[in-house]
Amino acid sequence: MANLQVKNLPESLHERLRRYSRKHHRTISDIALEALEREMARREWHDKLSQRPATDLGETAASLLEQERQQRDRELA
């Protein structure tokens, strides 16, 4: 298994990590690994999504959203 060293970590961030890890009964390493995994998954999802072809809805998303809001308002009135 590889090792990772983080240099120039601001003291304020390190303190926040220490408090968070103590509060959740985990190590800073556990917290960092979880955050790295989550960020990589988010970026991979974004890359995959950005490769999909655009979908022409015939109207702007803002227009469709406004129509839905108006419909909701009529139903609630």
MODELLER restraints for C-alpha pairs under 7 A, 6 or more apart:
rsr = mdl.restraints
at = mdl.atoms
rsr.add(forms.Gaussian(group=physical.xy_distance, feature=features.Distance(at['CA:17:A'], at['CA:28:A']), mean=6.24, stdev=0.5))
rsr.add(forms.Gaussian(group=physical.xy_distance, feature=features.Distance(at['CA:18:A'], at['CA:28:A']), mean=6.44, stdev=0.5))
rsr.add(forms.Gaussian(group=physical.xy_distance, feature=features.Distance(at['CA:21:A'], at['CA:27:A']), mean=5.49, stdev=0.5))
rsr.add(forms.Gaussian(group=physical.xy_distance, feature=features.Distance(at['CA:21:A'], at['CA:28:A']), mean=5.68, stdev=0.5))
rsr.add(forms.Gaussian(group=physical.xy_distance, feature=features.Distance(at['CA:21:A'], at['CA:31:A']), mean=6.84, stdev=0.5))
